[in-house]
């Protein structure tokens, strides 16, 4: 397991990357938007392990990796295993896998490194003559790893006969609140979807002691999960369209 300082450095880099990525994709997103910077960072840490030269330099800069490919793979691999520790009083499963064209010769040292760091084996598939069944196989793996929460991750025709490698990371989380909400107190309340439009949605309610802050026009509340090893941080702008 990585040191506390290493985990803080990985989390800081991943969070910084996520905050830089969000406005770029939010501009073109329609409706609600959710991303997992940790999932993206883990997937690219595996990819980074096979990168060199300018490609590796650009990945290091954009993803805020603090080290060269080998150490980053080792650190992120250990970090993801610690997140998935079954001793934690919640379920957080991080699963990784490589799907590679069966006729393509991958470097064995890279395959060994991804398996050692991330527990990510290579499954051989037939991208060249059966791209659609290969896509369905990958989607089925993701669906299984996420308890059927993520379905049809790869859309139709996203896998081509020219595809050689698909690297997949899936994260599944399930946790109970440290202080449970009483379902009988849930009531429909107005939720603003823009500065001028709103809709009625069911909102949970409770009065209790939580971590709270007001900073830069935003109210923050921290809702811990059972056991205290994870929490949900909610940010509410003061302005309706903030």
N, C-alpha and C positions, 0 to 999 in steps of 0.2 A: 504494500500500500504506500502511495506517495506521501511525502511529508506534508504537514499542514501548510507550510509556506508554498510548496509546489501546487497543492490543490487551490490555494488562494490565487496563485498566479494564473492557473488554467481558467478558473472561474472568471477572473477579471478580464482576461483576454477574450473569452467567449462572450461575456456580457457586452464588452465594448464593440465587438463585431456585430452582435445582435442589434445594438442601438444604432449602429451605422447602416445596417441592412434594412431596418424597419422602414424609414421614410422613403427609401428607394422603391420598395415593392408596394408600400401603402398607396402611393400616388395612382397606381393603375389597378388596385384591388377594388372589387365590387362587393359590398356587404361586409360581413365580419371577416377578420383576418387573424390567424394564429400561426406563429412560427416557433420552432424549437432551436434556438442557437446552439444548445449543447449537442443536439443530434447532428446538426450541420458540422459543428466543430469536430465531433468524433469521426464522422464519415470522411471529412477532409484530412484528419490526422492519419487515417489509414491510407488515403490517396497520397498524402505528403511523403509517406514512407517510400514511395516509388518515384518521387520527383527529383530532378536535378537541375542545376544551372538556373537560368532565368525563371523557369516555371516554379522551381522551389522557392526562389527569392520572392516572387510575386505572391505565392500562397502564404509564405511566412509573414509578409507585410499586411495583406488584407485580412487574414485570419488572426492576426496578433499572436502568432506562435513565438515563444521566447527562445526556442532552441532549434537545433538542426533536426532533420527528419527522424533519425533513430531515437534520440531522447524524447522527442514529442510523442512518438508512438508508444514508447514505454510508459511515459507519464499519463497520457490520456487513457491508455489501456488499464493501468492500475486504478485511475480515478473512476472509470466507468464500472470496474468490478466492485469498488468500495460503495458506489451508489446502489448497486444491486445486492448488497449484503443481506442475506435472508434473515439475519438477526435483527434487522431494523423492524419496528412495529408498523410497517406499511409495505406495500408491494411496489417496487420500482425495478422493472426489468429492462436491461439494455442488451439487445441482441444484434449481432453483426454477421454478415455473410457475403461472400463473393460468388457471383454467378458468371462463369466464364465459358466462352466458346470452346467446345470440346476438341476442335482441331487446332487450336492456337497454343503455342508454346510459351507459357508464362515462366518468368524467372523463379526458380525454386526458393532462392533466398528471400524474395519478397513474400511468397506464399508462407514460408516458415515464420517470417517476422509478423505478419498480420494474424496468423493463428496463435502465435505465442503471446502477443500483446493484447489482442482483442477477442481471442477465441473465435476467430472468423475463418471457417473452412472454405475451401473452393468447391462449389458444386458445378459440375460440367453440364452444360445445356447445349442445345442445337440452335444457335442463333441463325446460322447460315441458311438452313433449309426448313426450319420450323420456328420462325420468330414469334408468331402469335401464341403457340403453346408455351414457349419459353416465358413470354410476358405473363401469361396466366399462372405459370408455376411460381414466378417471383411474387405476384400479387397474392397468391394463396399463402406463401410463406409469411408475408407481412401481416396478412389477416390473422393467421394463426398466432403470431408473436404478440399481437396487440389485442387478443381476446375479441377479435372481429370488430374492433373499433375503427380500423383503417381498412377500407375496401377499395379495390381498383386503384391502387396508388399510381400505377403506370397506365396511362390512357391508351386506347387503341392506336396502333401504328407507331407507338413511341419506341418500340424495338425494331431494328432494321436487320437485314441480312449482314450488314457491315458491322453490326455491334460485336464487340469482342469481350467486354467486361462490364458488368453492372455491380456496383458496390452498394450494399444496402445496410442502413442502420435503422432500427426500430426501437422506440422507447414506450413502455407501458407503465402507467402510474395509477395506483389506487390506494387511497388513504382515508381514514376516518378523522373527523375533526376532534381536536382535544376537548373542545366544548361543543357538544352537539346542538344543532338547531332543533327546535320543537316544530314539527310539521304543522301543527294546528295553528301556529302563529303566522304561517305564510299567507300573504295577501297580495292581490293584484295592486300594483302601483305604477305610476307613469314612468316610462323610460324614454329619454330623448334620443332619437336616432339622428337628429340634426338640430340646428338652432331653432327651427320652427316646427318640426314634426315630432310626435311622440306616439307611443303605443303602450297599452296596458300589458304588463308581464308579471308573473308571480315572483315575489321577492321574499326571501327568507329574512327573519328578524330575530334579534336577541339583544339583551342588555347585559354587558359583561365587561371585564377589564382586558384590553388588548393593547399591543404596541401601536402607537399612533403618532403622527407628525403632520404638520402643515408647513410646506416649503414651496416657494416659487409658484404660488397660485395652484397648488395641488394638495389635496388631502390624502394621506396614506394610512392604511390600517393593515396590520399583520395578523393573519388568522393561522395559528399553529395547528399542525396535524398531530394526532395522537402519538405520544412518545417524545415530541419536541425536536425531532431530528430534521423536520422539514416544515415549511409554512407557505401560505399563499399571501403574496403582497398585492394589495389592491390599490390602484391609484385613481383618484377621482378629481378631474379638473374643476376649479371653481366656476369657470365659464362653461355654459352648456355646450358650446362648440369648441371648447379648449382642447 
